[in-house]
Amino acid sequence: MGWLIDPAEETVFVYRPKQEIEVFEVGVEMLPVPEFMGGFELTTQELFGWLME
């Protein structure tokens, strides 16, 4: 799994093996994370809040 973060558009593209690319825009929807990250949760709104500080 990989994220491509576009700060100009405030968009996150999520790449997973053998799956369609998912696109997440700023909002409260949780971003998918790898299983090894356990209960880690992050929204695009939180991510871009950190990046824009």
C-alpha distance matrix in Angstrom:
0.0 3.8 7.0 10.2 13.1 16.5 19.1 22.0 20.9 19.2 16.2 12.5 10.5 7.1 5.5 4.5 6.9 10.4 10.1 11.7 10.4 11.1 13.4 14.4 17.8 19.7 20.6 20.5 17.7 15.1 11.6 9.0 7.8 6.7 10.0 11.4 12.0 14.7 16.4 14.9 15.3 15.2 16.4 16.3 20.0 19.6 17.0 19.4 22.3 21.2 20.5 23.8 26.0
3.8 0.0 3.8 6.7 9.7 13.1 15.8 18.6 17.8 16.3 13.6 9.9 8.2 5.8 5.1 6.6 9.3 12.6 11.9 12.4 10.1 10.7 12.0 13.0 15.9 17.7 19.2 19.6 17.3 15.0 11.2 9.8 8.9 8.9 12.7 13.6 13.3 16.4 17.7 15.5 15.5 14.4 15.3 14.5 18.1 17.8 14.8 16.7 19.9 18.7 17.5 20.8 23.2
7.0 3.8 0.0 3.8 6.1 9.6 12.1 15.0 14.3 12.6 10.0 6.4 5.6 4.7 6.2 9.0 12.2 15.0 13.5 13.1 9.9 9.6 9.8 10.2 12.6 14.3 16.2 17.0 15.1 13.2 9.5 9.4 9.3 10.7 14.5 15.5 14.4 17.3 17.9 15.2 14.4 12.5 12.8 11.3 14.9 14.9 11.7 13.2 16.6 15.8 14.3 17.4 20.0
10.2 6.7 3.8 0.0 3.8 6.5 9.7 12.1 11.6 10.8 8.4 5.7 5.0 6.5 7.9 11.4 14.3 16.6 15.1 13.9 10.3 10.4 9.6 10.4 12.0 13.9 16.5 18.1 16.6 15.5 12.0 12.6 12.9 14.5 18.3 19.2 18.0 21.0 21.4 18.4 17.3 14.8 14.4 12.0 15.2 15.7 12.3 12.7 16.4 15.8 13.6 16.2 19.2
13.1 9.7 6.1 3.8 0.0 3.8 6.1 9.1 8.9 7.5 6.2 4.6 6.5 8.7 11.1 14.6 17.7 20.0 18.1 16.6 12.8 12.0 10.1 9.7 10.2 11.3 14.3 16.2 15.4 14.6 11.6 13.3 13.9 16.1 19.8 20.6 18.7 21.6 21.4 18.0 16.5 13.5 12.6 9.6 12.3 12.9 9.5 9.2 12.9 12.6 10.2 12.5 15.7
16.5 13.1 9.6 6.5 3.8 0.0 3.8 5.6 5.6 5.6 5.2 6.1 8.0 11.3 13.6 17.3 20.4 22.2 20.1 18.0 14.2 13.4 10.7 10.4 9.8 10.9 14.5 17.1 16.8 16.8 14.3 16.3 17.4 19.8 23.4 24.4 22.4 25.1 24.6 21.3 19.4 16.1 14.5 11.0 12.9 14.3 11.2 9.6 13.3 13.7 10.8 12.0 15.6
19.1 15.8 12.1 9.7 6.1 3.8 0.0 3.8 5.5 4.6 6.7 8.4 11.2 14.2 16.9 20.4 23.7 25.7 23.5 21.4 17.6 16.3 13.3 12.1 10.4 10.3 13.9 16.6 17.1 17.3 15.3 18.0 18.8 21.6 25.1 25.7 23.3 25.9 25.1 21.5 19.5 15.8 14.1 10.5 11.4 12.6 9.8 7.2 10.5 11.1 8.0 8.4 12.1
22.0 18.6 15.0 12.1 9.1 5.6 3.8 0.0 3.8 5.6 7.9 10.7 13.0 16.5 19.0 22.7 25.8 27.4 25.1 22.6 18.9 17.7 14.4 13.6 11.4 11.6 15.3 18.5 19.2 20.0 18.2 20.9 22.1 24.9 28.4 29.3 26.9 29.4 28.5 25.1 22.8 19.1 16.9 13.2 13.7 15.5 13.2 10.2 13.0 14.2 11.1 10.4 14.2
20.9 17.8 14.3 11.6 8.9 5.6 5.5 3.8 0.0 3.8 5.3 8.8 11.0 14.6 17.4 21.0 24.2 25.4 22.8 20.0 16.5 15.0 11.4 10.6 8.2 9.1 12.8 16.2 16.6 17.8 16.3 19.0 20.8 23.8 27.2 28.5 26.2 28.5 27.4 24.2 21.6 18.0 15.4 11.6 12.4 15.0 13.0 10.3 13.4 15.2 12.7 12.3 16.2
19.2 16.3 12.6 10.8 7.5 5.6 4.6 5.6 3.8 0.0 3.8 6.9 10.2 13.3 16.5 19.9 23.3 24.9 22.2 19.8 16.2 14.1 10.6 8.7 6.2 6.1 9.8 13.0 13.6 14.6 13.2 16.3 18.0 21.2 24.4 25.7 23.1 25.2 23.9 20.7 18.0 14.3 11.7 7.9 8.7 11.2 9.3 6.8 10.1 12.0 10.0 10.1 13.7
16.2 13.6 10.0 8.4 6.2 5.2 6.7 7.9 5.3 3.8 0.0 3.8 6.6 9.8 13.0 16.4 19.8 21.2 18.4 16.0 12.4 10.4 6.9 5.7 4.6 6.6 9.9 12.7 12.2 13.0 11.1 13.7 15.7 18.7 22.0 23.6 21.5 23.6 22.6 19.6 17.0 13.7 11.2 7.7 9.9 12.2 10.1 8.9 12.5 14.0 12.2 13.2 16.7
12.5 9.9 6.4 5.7 4.6 6.1 8.4 10.7 8.8 6.9 3.8 0.0 3.8 6.3 9.7 12.9 16.5 18.2 15.6 13.8 10.1 8.2 5.9 5.1 6.4 8.5 11.0 12.9 11.6 11.3 8.6 10.6 12.3 15.1 18.5 20.1 18.2 20.4 19.8 16.9 14.8 11.8 10.2 7.3 10.6 12.1 9.5 9.7 13.3 14.0 12.5 14.5 17.7
10.5 8.2 5.6 5.0 6.5 8.0 11.2 13.0 11.0 10.2 6.6 3.8 0.0 3.8 6.5 10.0 13.3 14.8 12.3 10.3 6.6 5.7 4.7 6.4 8.8 11.7 13.9 15.5 13.4 13.0 9.8 10.6 12.3 14.4 17.9 19.8 18.5 20.9 20.8 18.3 16.5 14.2 12.9 10.7 14.2 15.6 12.9 13.4 17.1 17.5 15.9 18.0 21.2
7.1 5.8 4.7 6.5 8.7 11.3 14.2 16.5 14.6 13.3 9.8 6.3 3.8 0.0 3.8 6.6 10.2 12.1 9.8 8.9 5.8 5.1 6.4 7.8 11.1 13.7 15.1 15.9 13.2 11.9 8.4 7.8 9.4 11.0 14.4 16.5 15.7 17.9 18.3 16.1 14.8 13.3 12.8 11.6 15.4 16.2 13.7 15.1 18.5 18.6 17.5 20.1 22.9
5.5 5.1 6.2 7.9 11.1 13.6 16.9 19.0 17.4 16.5 13.0 9.7 6.5 3.8 0.0 3.8 6.8 8.9 7.5 7.4 5.2 6.8 9.2 11.4 14.7 17.4 18.9 19.6 16.7 15.1 11.6 10.0 10.8 11.2 14.5 16.5 16.5 18.9 19.9 18.2 17.5 16.4 16.4 15.3 19.1 19.7 17.1 18.5 22.0 21.6 20.3 23.1 25.9
4.5 6.6 9.0 11.4 14.6 17.3 20.4 22.7 21.0 19.9 16.4 12.9 10.0 6.6 3.8 0.0 3.8 6.4 5.6 7.4 7.1 8.7 11.8 13.9 17.5 20.1 20.9 21.1 17.8 15.9 12.7 10.0 10.4 9.8 12.4 14.7 15.5 17.5 19.0 17.9 17.7 17.4 17.9 17.6 21.4 21.7 19.4 21.3 24.5 24.0 23.2 26.1 28.7
6.9 9.3 12.2 14.3 17.7 20.4 23.7 25.8 24.2 23.3 19.8 16.5 13.3 10.2 6.8 3.8 0.0 3.8 5.6 8.5 9.4 11.8 15.1 17.5 21.1 23.8 24.7 24.8 21.5 19.5 16.3 13.5 13.5 12.0 14.0 16.1 17.6 19.6 21.6 20.8 21.0 21.0 21.7 21.4 25.2 25.4 23.0 24.9 28.2 27.5 26.5 29.6 32.1
10.4 12.6 15.0 16.6 20.0 22.2 25.7 27.4 25.4 24.9 21.2 18.2 14.8 12.1 8.9 6.4 3.8 0.0 3.8 7.1 9.4 12.1 15.7 18.5 22.1 25.1 25.9 26.1 22.6 21.1 18.3 15.5 16.3 15.1 16.7 19.2 20.8 22.4 24.1 23.6 23.5 23.4 23.7 23.3 27.1 27.8 25.5 27.2 30.6 30.3 29.2 32.0 34.8
10.1 11.9 13.5 15.1 18.1 20.1 23.5 25.1 22.8 22.2 18.4 15.6 12.3 9.8 7.5 5.6 5.6 3.8 0.0 3.8 6.5 8.7 12.4 15.2 18.8 21.9 22.5 22.8 19.3 18.2 15.6 13.2 14.7 14.4 16.3 19.2 20.1 21.5 22.7 22.0 21.3 21.1 20.9 20.5 24.1 25.2 23.2 24.8 28.1 28.2 27.2 29.8 32.7
11.7 12.4 13.1 13.9 16.6 18.0 21.4 22.6 20.0 19.8 16.0 13.8 10.3 8.9 7.4 7.4 8.5 7.1 3.8 0.0 3.8 6.3 9.7 12.9 16.3 19.7 20.6 21.4 18.1 17.6 15.1 13.6 15.7 16.2 18.5 21.4 21.8 23.2 23.9 22.9 21.6 20.8 20.0 19.0 22.6 24.1 22.1 23.2 26.6 27.1 26.0 28.2 31.3
10.4 10.1 9.9 10.3 12.8 14.2 17.6 18.9 16.5 16.2 12.4 10.1 6.6 5.8 5.2 7.1 9.4 9.4 6.5 3.8 0.0 3.8 6.6 10.0 13.2 16.6 17.9 19.1 16.1 15.7 12.9 12.0 14.1 15.2 18.0 20.6 20.4 22.3 22.7 21.1 19.7 18.3 17.3 15.9 19.5 21.0 18.8 19.7 23.2 23.7 22.4 24.5 27.7
11.1 10.7 9.6 10.4 12.0 13.4 16.3 17.7 15.0 14.1 10.4 8.2 5.7 5.1 6.8 8.7 11.8 12.1 8.7 6.3 3.8 0.0 3.8 6.7 10.1 13.4 14.4 15.4 12.4 12.3 9.9 9.6 12.5 14.4 17.1 19.9 19.2 20.7 20.5 18.9 17.0 15.5 14.1 12.9 16.3 18.1 16.4 17.3 20.6 21.5 20.5 22.5 25.6
13.4 12.0 9.8 9.6 10.1 10.7 13.3 14.4 11.4 10.6 6.9 5.9 4.7 6.4 9.2 11.8 15.1 15.7 12.4 9.7 6.6 3.8 0.0 3.8 6.7 10.2 11.7 13.5 11.2 11.9 9.7 10.9 13.8 16.4 19.3 21.8 20.4 22.1 21.5 19.4 16.9 14.7 12.6 10.6 13.7 16.0 14.3 14.6 18.0 19.2 18.1 19.6 22.9
14.4 13.0 10.2 10.4 9.7 10.4 12.1 13.6 10.6 8.7 5.7 5.1 6.4 7.8 11.4 13.9 17.5 18.5 15.2 12.9 10.0 6.7 3.8 0.0 3.8 6.8 8.0 9.9 8.0 9.0 7.5 9.9 12.9 16.1 18.9 21.2 19.2 20.6 19.5 17.2 14.3 11.8 9.1 7.1 10.1 12.5 11.4 11.7 14.7 16.3 15.7 17.1 20.2
17.8 15.9 12.6 12.0 10.2 9.8 10.4 11.4 8.2 6.2 4.6 6.4 8.8 11.1 14.7 17.5 21.1 22.1 18.8 16.3 13.2 10.1 6.7 3.8 0.0 3.8 6.2 9.2 8.8 10.7 10.0 13.0 15.8 19.2 22.0 24.1 21.7 23.1 21.6 19.0 15.9 12.8 9.5 6.6 8.4 11.6 10.8 10.0 12.9 15.1 14.4 15.0 18.2
19.7 17.7 14.3 13.9 11.3 10.9 10.3 11.6 9.1 6.1 6.6 8.5 11.7 13.7 17.4 20.1 23.8 25.1 21.9 19.7 16.6 13.4 10.2 6.8 3.8 0.0 3.8 7.2 8.3 10.3 10.4 14.0 16.4 20.1 22.7 24.5 21.7 22.9 20.9 18.2 14.8 11.4 7.9 5.0 5.1 8.7 8.8 7.7 9.8 12.6 12.5 12.6 15.5
20.6 19.2 16.2 16.5 14.3 14.5 13.9 15.3 12.8 9.8 9.9 11.0 13.9 15.1 18.9 20.9 24.7 25.9 22.5 20.6 17.9 14.4 11.7 8.0 6.2 3.8 0.0 3.8 5.7 8.5 10.0 13.6 16.2 20.0 22.1 24.1 21.2 21.8 19.4 17.1 13.4 10.6 6.8 5.8 5.2 8.7 10.1 9.9 11.1 14.0 14.8 15.0 17.3
20.5 19.6 17.0 18.1 16.2 17.1 16.6 18.5 16.2 13.0 12.7 12.9 15.5 15.9 19.6 21.1 24.8 26.1 22.8 21.4 19.1 15.4 13.5 9.9 9.2 7.2 3.8 0.0 3.8 6.3 9.0 12.4 14.9 18.7 20.3 22.2 19.2 19.3 16.5 14.6 10.9 8.7 5.4 6.8 6.3 8.3 10.5 11.5 12.0 14.5 16.1 16.8 18.4
17.7 17.3 15.1 16.6 15.4 16.8 17.1 19.2 16.6 13.6 12.2 11.6 13.4 13.2 16.7 17.8 21.5 22.6 19.3 18.1 16.1 12.4 11.2 8.0 8.8 8.3 5.7 3.8 0.0 3.8 6.5 9.4 12.4 16.1 17.6 20.0 17.4 17.5 15.1 13.6 10.0 8.4 5.6 7.2 8.5 10.3 11.5 13.0 14.3 16.2 17.5 18.7 20.7
15.1 15.0 13.2 15.5 14.6 16.8 17.3 20.0 17.8 14.6 13.0 11.3 13.0 11.9 15.1 15.9 19.5 21.1 18.2 17.6 15.7 12.3 11.9 9.0 10.7 10.3 8.5 6.3 3.8 0.0 3.8 6.4 8.9 12.6 14.0 16.3 13.6 13.7 11.6 9.9 6.5 5.6 4.5 7.2 9.3 9.7 10.4 13.0 14.3 15.3 16.7 18.7 20.4
11.6 11.2 9.5 12.0 11.6 14.3 15.3 18.2 16.3 13.2 11.1 8.6 9.8 8.4 11.6 12.7 16.3 18.3 15.6 15.1 12.9 9.9 9.7 7.5 10.0 10.4 10.0 9.0 6.5 3.8 0.0 3.8 6.4 10.1 12.4 14.5 12.2 13.2 12.0 9.8 7.2 5.8 5.5 6.7 10.0 10.2 9.5 12.1 14.3 14.7 15.4 17.9 19.9
9.0 9.8 9.4 12.6 13.3 16.3 18.0 20.9 19.0 16.3 13.7 10.6 10.6 7.8 10.0 10.0 13.5 15.5 13.2 13.6 12.0 9.6 10.9 9.9 13.0 14.0 13.6 12.4 9.4 6.4 3.8 0.0 3.8 7.0 9.1 11.8 10.2 11.3 10.9 9.5 8.2 8.2 9.1 10.4 13.8 13.6 12.6 15.4 17.7 17.6 18.2 21.0 22.9
7.8 8.9 9.3 12.9 13.9 17.4 18.8 22.1 20.8 18.0 15.7 12.3 12.3 9.4 10.8 10.4 13.5 16.3 14.7 15.7 14.1 12.5 13.8 12.9 15.8 16.4 16.2 14.9 12.4 8.9 6.4 3.8 0.0 3.8 6.5 8.3 6.7 8.6 9.2 7.5 7.7 8.5 10.6 12.2 15.3 14.2 12.8 16.1 18.1 17.3 18.0 21.2 22.7
6.7 8.9 10.7 14.5 16.1 19.8 21.6 24.9 23.8 21.2 18.7 15.1 14.4 11.0 11.2 9.8 12.0 15.1 14.4 16.2 15.2 14.4 16.4 16.1 19.2 20.1 20.0 18.7 16.1 12.6 10.1 7.0 3.8 0.0 3.8 5.5 5.8 8.0 10.1 9.3 10.7 12.0 14.4 15.8 19.0 17.8 16.1 19.4 21.5 20.2 20.7 24.1 25.6
10.0 12.7 14.5 18.3 19.8 23.4 25.1 28.4 27.2 24.4 22.0 18.5 17.9 14.4 14.5 12.4 14.0 16.7 16.3 18.5 18.0 17.1 19.3 18.9 22.0 22.7 22.1 20.3 17.6 14.0 12.4 9.1 6.5 3.8 0.0 3.8 5.4 5.9 8.7 9.4 11.4 13.7 16.4 18.5 21.4 19.9 18.8 22.3 24.0 22.8 23.7 27.1 28.3
11.4 13.6 15.5 19.2 20.6 24.4 25.7 29.3 28.5 25.7 23.6 20.1 19.8 16.5 16.5 14.7 16.1 19.2 19.2 21.4 20.6 19.9 21.8 21.2 24.1 24.5 24.1 22.2 20.0 16.3 14.5 11.8 8.3 5.5 3.8 0.0 3.8 5.4 9.0 9.4 12.4 14.7 17.8 19.8 22.5 20.5 19.2 22.8 24.3 22.5 23.5 27.1 27.8
12.0 13.3 14.4 18.0 18.7 22.4 23.3 26.9 26.2 23.1 21.5 18.2 18.5 15.7 16.5 15.5 17.6 20.8 20.1 21.8 20.4 19.2 20.4 19.2 21.7 21.7 21.2 19.2 17.4 13.6 12.2 10.2 6.7 5.8 5.4 3.8 0.0 3.8 6.4 5.8 8.9 11.2 14.7 16.9 19.3 17.0 16.0 19.7 20.8 19.1 20.4 23.9 24.4
14.7 16.4 17.3 21.0 21.6 25.1 25.9 29.4 28.5 25.2 23.6 20.4 20.9 17.9 18.9 17.5 19.6 22.4 21.5 23.2 22.3 20.7 22.1 20.6 23.1 22.9 21.8 19.3 17.5 13.7 13.2 11.3 8.6 8.0 5.9 5.4 3.8 0.0 3.8 5.7 8.9 12.1 15.5 18.3 20.4 18.2 17.9 21.7 22.4 21.0 22.8 26.1 26.5
16.4 17.7 17.9 21.4 21.4 24.6 25.1 28.5 27.4 23.9 22.6 19.8 20.8 18.3 19.9 19.0 21.6 24.1 22.7 23.9 22.7 20.5 21.5 19.5 21.6 20.9 19.4 16.5 15.1 11.6 12.0 10.9 9.2 10.1 8.7 9.0 6.4 3.8 0.0 3.8 6.3 9.9 13.2 16.4 18.0 15.9 16.3 20.0 20.4 19.4 21.7 24.6 24.9
14.9 15.5 15.2 18.4 18.0 21.3 21.5 25.1 24.2 20.7 19.6 16.9 18.3 16.1 18.2 17.9 20.8 23.6 22.0 22.9 21.1 18.9 19.4 17.2 19.0 18.2 17.1 14.6 13.6 9.9 9.8 9.5 7.5 9.3 9.4 9.4 5.8 5.7 3.8 0.0 3.8 6.8 10.5 13.4 15.0 12.6 12.7 16.5 16.9 15.8 17.9 20.9 21.2
15.3 15.5 14.4 17.3 16.5 19.4 19.5 22.8 21.6 18.0 17.0 14.8 16.5 14.8 17.5 17.7 21.0 23.5 21.3 21.6 19.7 17.0 16.9 14.3 15.9 14.8 13.4 10.9 10.0 6.5 7.2 8.2 7.7 10.7 11.4 12.4 8.9 8.9 6.3 3.8 0.0 3.8 7.0 10.3 11.8 9.8 10.5 14.1 14.6 14.2 16.4 19.0 19.6
15.2 14.4 12.5 14.8 13.5 16.1 15.8 19.1 18.0 14.3 13.7 11.8 14.2 13.3 16.4 17.4 21.0 23.4 21.1 20.8 18.3 15.5 14.7 11.8 12.8 11.4 10.6 8.7 8.4 5.6 5.8 8.2 8.5 12.0 13.7 14.7 11.2 12.1 9.9 6.8 3.8 0.0 3.8 6.7 8.3 6.4 6.8 10.3 11.1 11.0 13.0 15.4 16.4
16.4 15.3 12.8 14.4 12.6 14.5 14.1 16.9 15.4 11.7 11.2 10.2 12.9 12.8 16.4 17.9 21.7 23.7 20.9 20.0 17.3 14.1 12.6 9.1 9.5 7.9 6.8 5.4 5.6 4.5 5.5 9.1 10.6 14.4 16.4 17.8 14.7 15.5 13.2 10.5 7.0 3.8 0.0 3.8 5.3 5.2 6.3 8.7 9.8 11.0 12.5 14.3 15.9
16.3 14.5 11.3 12.0 9.6 11.0 10.5 13.2 11.6 7.9 7.7 7.3 10.7 11.6 15.3 17.6 21.4 23.3 20.5 19.0 15.9 12.9 10.6 7.1 6.6 5.0 5.8 6.8 7.2 7.2 6.7 10.4 12.2 15.8 18.5 19.8 16.9 18.3 16.4 13.4 10.3 6.7 3.8 0.0 3.8 5.4 4.9 6.1 8.3 9.9 10.4 11.9 14.3
20.0 18.1 14.9 15.2 12.3 12.9 11.4 13.7 12.4 8.7 9.9 10.6 14.2 15.4 19.1 21.4 25.2 27.1 24.1 22.6 19.5 16.3 13.7 10.1 8.4 5.1 5.2 6.3 8.5 9.3 10.0 13.8 15.3 19.0 21.4 22.5 19.3 20.4 18.0 15.0 11.8 8.3 5.3 3.8 0.0 3.8 5.5 5.5 6.0 8.7 10.0 10.5 12.4
19.6 17.8 14.9 15.7 12.9 14.3 12.6 15.5 15.0 11.2 12.2 12.1 15.6 16.2 19.7 21.7 25.4 27.8 25.2 24.1 21.0 18.1 16.0 12.5 11.6 8.7 8.7 8.3 10.3 9.7 10.2 13.6 14.2 17.8 19.9 20.5 17.0 18.2 15.9 12.6 9.8 6.4 5.2 5.4 3.8 0.0 3.8 5.6 5.0 6.3 8.7 10.0 11.0
17.0 14.8 11.7 12.3 9.5 11.2 9.8 13.2 13.0 9.3 10.1 9.5 12.9 13.7 17.1 19.4 23.0 25.5 23.2 22.1 18.8 16.4 14.3 11.4 10.8 8.8 10.1 10.5 11.5 10.4 9.5 12.6 12.8 16.1 18.8 19.2 16.0 17.9 16.3 12.7 10.5 6.8 6.3 4.9 5.5 3.8 0.0 3.8 5.4 5.4 6.4 8.8 10.4
19.4 16.7 13.2 12.7 9.2 9.6 7.2 10.2 10.3 6.8 8.9 9.7 13.4 15.1 18.5 21.3 24.9 27.2 24.8 23.2 19.7 17.3 14.6 11.7 10.0 7.7 9.9 11.5 13.0 13.0 12.1 15.4 16.1 19.4 22.3 22.8 19.7 21.7 20.0 16.5 14.1 10.3 8.7 6.1 5.5 5.6 3.8 0.0 3.8 5.3 4.9 5.9 8.5
22.3 19.9 16.6 16.4 12.9 13.3 10.5 13.0 13.4 10.1 12.5 13.3 17.1 18.5 22.0 24.5 28.2 30.6 28.1 26.6 23.2 20.6 18.0 14.7 12.9 9.8 11.1 12.0 14.3 14.3 14.3 17.7 18.1 21.5 24.0 24.3 20.8 22.4 20.4 16.9 14.6 11.1 9.8 8.3 6.0 5.0 5.4 3.8 0.0 3.8 5.6 5.4 6.4
21.2 18.7 15.8 15.8 12.6 13.7 11.1 14.2 15.2 12.0 14.0 14.0 17.5 18.6 21.6 24.0 27.5 30.3 28.2 27.1 23.7 21.5 19.2 16.3 15.1 12.6 14.0 14.5 16.2 15.3 14.7 17.6 17.3 20.2 22.8 22.5 19.1 21.0 19.4 15.8 14.2 11.0 11.0 9.9 8.7 6.3 5.4 5.3 3.8 0.0 3.8 5.6 5.6
20.5 17.5 14.3 13.6 10.2 10.8 8.0 11.1 12.7 10.0 12.2 12.5 15.9 17.5 20.3 23.2 26.5 29.2 27.2 26.0 22.4 20.5 18.1 15.7 14.4 12.5 14.8 16.1 17.5 16.7 15.4 18.2 18.0 20.7 23.7 23.5 20.4 22.8 21.7 17.9 16.4 13.0 12.5 10.4 10.0 8.7 6.4 4.9 5.6 3.8 0.0 3.8 5.7
23.8 20.8 17.4 16.2 12.5 12.0 8.4 10.4 12.3 10.1 13.2 14.5 18.0 20.1 23.1 26.1 29.6 32.0 29.8 28.2 24.5 22.5 19.6 17.1 15.0 12.6 15.0 16.8 18.7 18.7 17.9 21.0 21.2 24.1 27.1 27.1 23.9 26.1 24.6 20.9 19.0 15.4 14.3 11.9 10.5 10.0 8.8 5.9 5.4 5.6 3.8 0.0 3.8
26.0 23.2 20.0 19.2 15.7 15.6 12.1 14.2 16.2 13.7 16.7 17.7 21.2 22.9 25.9 28.7 32.1 34.8 32.7 31.3 27.7 25.6 22.9 20.2 18.2 15.5 17.3 18.4 20.7 20.4 19.9 22.9 22.7 25.6 28.3 27.8 24.4 26.5 24.9 21.2 19.6 16.4 15.9 14.3 12.4 11.0 10.4 8.5 6.4 5.6 5.7 3.8 0.0
